[in-house]
Amino acid sequence: MTYKTMYHSPLGNMLLVADDTGLTHLDFANTVKPRPGDAEAIPAPDHPVLQQATHWLDLYFAGEEPDFLPPLHLQGTPFQESVWHLLLGIPYGKTTTYGTLAREIARQRVRNHMSAQAVGNAVGSNPVSVIVPCHRVIGSDGNLTGYSGGLPRKDYMLKLERGVRK
C-alpha cells in the first residue's frame, strides 16, 4: 500500500509518496512524472514515514542541515541505486560533478571508464528529489546543469545550503 501527502515548500508544492518501508517518491508537484501506483496512493499526512520526511523538509527549507534521513525505499536498477547512494554522500553545502561520480562508479566496479552521461541519466531518474541531493551535482565547468525541478530551484537550494539568504 502507498501513501501520499503534499508539502508546501518555498519553491512550490511537493508530492511525497511512501510505502511502509520508506519514502518512494518526492518531487515538485509541477514536475511529477506519473508513476504506476501513485494515483492509488492514500492521502495520509500522518503516516510516520511522511511525517519524518516533512520534518526533514521543514528543517531543510529553514536553512538547517537535517541530522537524520527519513526512511527511504529507493527502487531502480542496480546502476541507478549505486548512483543514488553516491548522491547521499555529497555533503550539505557542497557540490560534485557528473564526471567525479562517473569516476567513482568506475572505481567501485573496477572499470577503466564510466560514462558521465550514463551517470547523468541515473541522477535524472532520482525518485526522491532534495533528500537524495541530485541538485548538488553540477557540470564540469562549474555551471548548473540538468535539474528536473528547474535550474532556479537548484540555484536556490545550493544558495540555501551555503547560507546565502534570498
Secondary structure, DSSP 8 states (H G I E B T S, - for coil): --EEEEEEETTEEEEEEE-SSSEEEEEEGGG----TTTTT-EE-TTSHHHHHHHHHHHHHHTT---SS---B---S-HHHHHHHHHHHTS-TT--EEHHHHHHHHHHHTT-S---HHHHHHHHHT-SBTTTS-GGGEE-TTS-----TT-HHHHHHHHHHHTT---
